[in-house]
Amino acid sequence: MDDHDRADPDLPPQGEPVIRTIAMPSDTNPEGDIFGGWLVSQMDLAGATVAFRLAKGRCATVAVDGMTFLRPVSVGDEVSLYGRAIKVGRTSVQVMVEAWRRRRDGEASNRVTVGAFTYVAIGQDRRPRPISPAVGG
């Protein structure tokens, strides 16, 4: 299956659970909906966690590709983020991140957002560094 098919909201989550948080009133846009930027930042944190573990150290976000917003997130929703490496290069890791929401008063979870995040492993000098050849993707 192509990773772009992950936009299908009826597929189960793929990847490891990385973050679970609650959408709060301070995370809303002027219209009272959860701000997309808040959700993207949570996704970036989740993706960076996967990349850090694979690269065994510091990584910097260099790209976000194919972001798709499928459903809104409301105040009080439990937001769960899943991440999985889809490509590992010499110095970079691409991570597919899925965001799911569960309403406070329900049990069903729904995919709300999916996107591919690319990270570069960086050294103490803040320059790209190789990822161990033992890491595959």
Secondary structure by P-SEA (a helix, b strand, c coil): ccccccccccccccccccbbbbbccccccccccccaaaaaaaaaaaaaaaaaaaacbbbbbccccccccccccccccbbbbbbbbccccccbbbbbbbbbbbcccccbbbbcccbbbbbbbbccccccccccccccc
